[in-house]
C-alpha cells in the first residue's frame, strides 16, 4: 500500500509535549486501528487515531520532533487504517 498525501488542517497543543493534528482526510477507523505516518525525509511511524481525522502525538524522538515542526498546511503521507479494529 502506497502512502496517500494528506494535509494537516489544524495543530492543537494539548500539553508542552503533546499535540493533536487534524487531517484533511476522514479515514473512518474503527477503535484499535492505527495509521502509518510518513514524515518525508525523516521516517515513517505508526500512530493511533484519536478521532476519525485526528492523531494525538507526544514528542519523544526524531520523527515526532519533525512532525512537531510541521504546521497547518503541511503535507504528510498516510498508510491505513491498519490493524484489526474492535467494536
Buried (B, 14 or more C-beta within 10 A) or exposed (E): EEBEEBEBBBBEEEEEEEBBBBBEBEBEBEEEBBBBBBBBEBBBBEBBBBEEBBBBBEBEEEBBEBBBEBEEEBEBBBBBBEBEEEE
